[in-house]
Structures are given as structure tokens and as C-alpha cells.
Amino acid sequence: MSSSLLGGITAYIESQGGGEGLFPTQIESVNIIRSYQQRMPMRQIYRPSLCVVAQGAKEILFGEETLRYGAMECLVVSMEMPANGRVVEASEHMPYMGVTIDLDVTMLREVLEQLETPPISSATPGPSVFVGKVDEPLAECVLRLIRMSETPKAIPILYPSVMREICYWLLTGPHGAELCSLALPESNFMRVAKAIYFLRANFTQTLRVEQMAEVARMSPSSFHQHFKQLTSVTPLQFQKQLRLLESRRLMVADAASVEEAAYKVGYESASQFSREYSRMFGVAPKQDALNHQRMYSQYASRKARTA
């Protein structure tokens, strides 16, 4: 099955003009990546998603833990969280090839409710990310999504059933218990997730932990503890990373100046913004934006088209 998935990914990329980088598909939640070289760490906010590697290898660093996943392995992220991801195994002859699929939390919950013997979530869940094997049923689902992108009219009809199947294989697999917390509405996991949604919608404002704890319907101390346990950072660190990542997007995609980006994301001091930006990304804001503009322009000009 690994050769079939690799062949499907390669065929799709070539139908889009070839090359490397991020290739969007006709399915908004599905993207394909090919890289001929190892990539430096890229900090971003990972959404609930399934990241499948068909060839090569990647690493993700969250908090103080590093996870590596290679060919026919996958990374599953069950909560929005900041992390550094990088390609660590790639070459001209054997490029890194992968597929990312956003998880549908509502569908995950529906599938969980229909399981005769649902997995039991841990009473003390750890970080909301894990690495697992890509078995044949899961690989077949990913391949069908890639091929489905060649027939856009089929997507509204067929995509939901394939996504349900993906949810089923993940929930009934060896890591089902780690994932099912995402689908339990009253779990501490979901309460923290609600606070993260609130934080993402209001990250430019001055927020207090007490406000976010109220959204999560938890005491401030319990909220702070569970938030860091699940995301590896504190709520205020999470907010700072949201601000800095959005400022990078503004400078790269919208050509905003350093000062404009700083004020738009909630900073009152451009100098403080520059210090914190350099500390997080390892380079000054203006230089970092220039480094990423070429890569972004290549991606922005690439639109999915049928084969």
C-alpha cells in the first residue's frame, strides 16, 4: 500500500505542474507536501489534524519533547497547539512526501457515539499529539481523498464517508483512547479547547487567565494546569505565540511593515515586539519576512486544478 500511496501523491503533484512545496487540493482540508531538501524548523499553530508521511521523515518539537515520524507513519494532533515542525529526511532522489488532513471534530464525535466498545480516555491526558503507524485501511482512505480531488463534483458526496472512515480507524486503533478526549463534550480536554477558540478570536486583546478559565468553566488553577499539560505552554505564552505568528503572516502575505504588524496584533511597543519576535523565530522581523516571501509567493500562485 505504501507504493500505491506514494504513486498517488506523485501523480497528483505532477498533475499540478510538479516542483516542491505545499500543494493545495480541491478538498479544502487536504494538502500535499513535497520537499527535496531538509527544512529548518518552522513554528506554527497546529490544528486538529492527521499528518501522513509517505516518504522521508519529519520531526515536531512541542515543549521539551521531540517526536519523529517517517514513511508510513502519521502524526495526529488533537488540539490546537504551538510547535516546531521540520523535514529531517529528504533528497532530490527521495524527496519528502506527505499529506495533511484537518480532522472533523463533529464527525469524530458522531463516530465515537456509534462505536459498540468506544475507547476509554485517560483520566490524566498528556500532550495532545502522538505518532502512530499508517496501516492499509488508513492509507487507502488517504489515497482515495487524493484521487477524489481529480473529480470535484464527487467531493461533496464522497468526502464525508471517507472522513468518517478515517475517524473510525483512528478511534479503533492503538491510540484511540488518546484521541477520543477530543470528542467528549464535557471533558477537561474540550473545556480547554473552548478556551483556545476564545483565545484565537481575541488574541489581540489583553486577556487574563481568569477570563479564559471562565470560558472553560474551570477554576483558574485547574485551567492553567490542564492548559499547560495539553499544549505544553501557558495560556499567556500561547497568546504571545498567536500574536507573533499572525504578525509574520501580515508581513509576509500582506506586506505590512514591522510597526504595522506589531500594532495590529496588540503590541503597544514596536521595540518590545521586535525583541520577542527575534527570541521566538531566531531572526529579526524584517529579515524573517523577506526570507519567507519567496516561499509564500510560490504557494499563493499555486491553485488546485483537476488533472
N, C-alpha and C positions, 0 to 999 in steps of 0.2 A: 504493500500500500504506500510505502514511503516514496517509491519511484513514481507512482501514479500522481501523488500529491505534488511532488517536485515538478513533474512534467506539466501538470495543470497550471501551476504558478508560473513556470517559464513561458508556457504558451500564452497566458494572459498578458504577461509583461511585454512579450514581443508583439502582441496584437495592439499594444498601446504605444508602440514606437521604440521599445527597448530602452536600454540605459539602466541607470540605477537611481535609487531614491525611494520616495513614497508614491505609490500608485493607487489613487482612489478607484473604487469600483462603482457600478451603478447602484449597489446597495450601500446606503449612506453609512451604515455601521461596520462595513467591512473594508479594510485597506490592506494592500500588499506592499512589502518592502524588499528591495534587493540592494545589497551593498557589496562592492568589490574590495573594500578595504575595512580594516578595523576602524571604529569610530570612537572619538573621545566621549567621556561621559556627558550625557545631556539630561539636565534636571528638568522635570516636568511633573504635573499632577496627573497621576494615572487614574483613569476612571474604571468602574467595574468592567472587566474585560477578560477575554481569553486571547492569549498571545502564543501562537503556534510557530515553532521553528521547524522548517523542512530541511534546511541545510545550514551548516555553520553553527555559531553559538553566540549567546548574549549573556550579559550579567546585569543584575539590578541590585543597587545598593539602597537600602532604606534603613535609617537609623544607623546602627553599627553592624548590621547583618548584610552579607552579600549572598545572593542566590545566582547560580549559573544554570542555564538550561540550553541544551544542544539539540541536535537533529532528532525529530520525532518526540520532543518533549514540549511542554507548554507551561507558561506562567499564567496563573489565574489570580486576578486582583478583584477582591470582593467589596472593596470600599475605596472611595476617592482618597488618594494619599500621595504625598510628595516623595519622589525617589529619583535616583540617578540611574539611567539605563544606558548601556553601551554595547556595541558589537565587538566581540573579542575574538571571533574566528571567521575570517573571510579572506578571499583572494580572487584574482582575476579568473582563475580556472575553476575555483569552487566558491562562488560568492555566497554571502549570507542571504537566505531566502526565508521570509516569514509572512505570517498573516495575523492581523489583529481584528478581533470581533468584539464589539461592545455587547455586554450582557444585558438582556432584557429582564430587569428585576421583577416586573409584574408577571411575566411568563414563568420565571423561575419559581415564584410563589405558587402559581397555578399548578405547575408540575409537582411541586413538593406536596401539595394538598391531595394529589391523586395517587401518591405512592402508597402501596399497601404496607410497607415497612420503611417509613422515612428514616433517614439518618438522624442521630441524636447529637445536637450541637453541644460543644463543650461548655461547662459551667463557667470556665475561666478562659475565654478565647484569647489567642495570641494575635500577633500581627496579621492583618487581613490579606495575606498574599502567600501563595505556595506554588511549588513546582511539581508537576506530575507527568506521567507518560501519556503519549498520544497513541491510543490503541486504534485498531482498524475501524470500529464503528465511528469514533470521533473524527478520524482522518477522512472517512467517507463523507461525513457531513460538511467538513470544511471544503472538500473538493467540489461537492455539489453547489455550495454557495458561490465558489469561483466561477463554475460553469454557468450557473444561473445568471450571472451578471451579463452574459452574452445575449440573454433574451429578456430585456427589461419588462416586457408585458407579463412575464411569468412571475416576477418578483413579488407583487402584492398577494398572489395566490399561494405560491410555494414557500416563500421565505418564512412565514410564521411556523409552518410544520417542521422545517429543518431546524429552526431555532428551538422549538420545543424538544426536538430530539437531542440537540446539544445539551440543553438543560437536564434532560433525563440522564444522559451518560455521565455528566459531571456530578449530579446528585447521587447517583448509584455507584459511582466509582470510589476508589480508596480514600479520596479526600472530600467525600460528600458531606461529612459532619462539619468540616471547616467552612464549607460554602453555604450550608443551609441557614446559618445565622442571618445571612443577607435577606432571606425570605421570611423570617419570623417578625411580624409587625411590632410586637411588644418586647423584643429582646433589647438588651443594652446596646447591642450592635446597631440595630435600626434606630435607636434613640440618638446615638452618636451621629449616625448618617443624617438624620433630620437636622441636627445642629450644623453639620458640614454644608448641607444645602443652604441653610440660612446664612452661614458664613460666606459662601461663594456669592450669594446675592447681595451681600452688604460689606464686602471686604474693604471697600474704600473708606468706610466709616470707622470711628473709634468705638470698639466693642469691648465689653467686659466679659470675663468668664461667667459671671453670674447671669448675664443675658443669654448666653449660649446654653448654659445649664438649664435655664427656664424653658427654652425651646425643646431641649431634650427631655424635660420633665425628670431631672435628676438633681441631686444636691450638688453644689459646686465642687466639693471634694471628690465625690464619686464620679462626676462627669470628667473632671480633669484626669483622674486616674485611668478611666476607661478610654478616654480620647487618646492619651499617650500610648496606652497598651495596644491600641488598634492601629494607630497611624505612625507611631514611633517619634512623634513630635508633640509639643504642647499646642493648645488652641491658638495662642498668640504667635507661636512660631509658624504654624500653618497659615495664619492670616498674612504674615510677612512674606512667606513664600508665594502665596497667591498674588500679592501686590507686585512682587518683583518679576514673576513670570508674566503677568499682564503687561507690565511696563516694557518687558522685552518684546512682546507681541506688538505693542503700539509703535515702538521704534523700528522694528523690522518690517511689519506689514503696512503700517500707516505712515511711516517716515516721520514720526513725532520726534522732536528734539528731546534731549535728556531732561531739560526742565519741564517741558510739556508732559512727558511721560510720568515724571515724579509727582507732579501736582494732580494729574488725572487719577492716579491710583491711591491718593490720600496722603502723600508726604507733604509736609509744610516746609521742609528744608531740602534743597537740591543737593547740598553737600552731604547731608546725612544719607540721602538716597544713594548717592554715588558710593559712599563708604560701604553701605550694606549690600549694594548690588555687587561691588567688587569682591566682597567677602563671600558672597554666595556663588557667583559664577567664576571667580578667579581672574576676572579681567574687567577693565573699566567699561561703563555702559556704552559709550560711543563706539569703542573698538569692537565690543561684543556684537553690537547691532550690525556693524559693517561685515563682520565675519559670517553672519547668518543671512544677510540679504541675498547673496547669490544662491544659496540653497533654497531660500524661500521663493525667490522668483522662478526657479525651476519647477518647484512644486505647484505654485499658483497658476502657472501656464499649462499645467497638465490636467486635463479633464477626462474622465472616463468616457470611453466610446465603445460601441458594440464592435465585436470582431468582424 
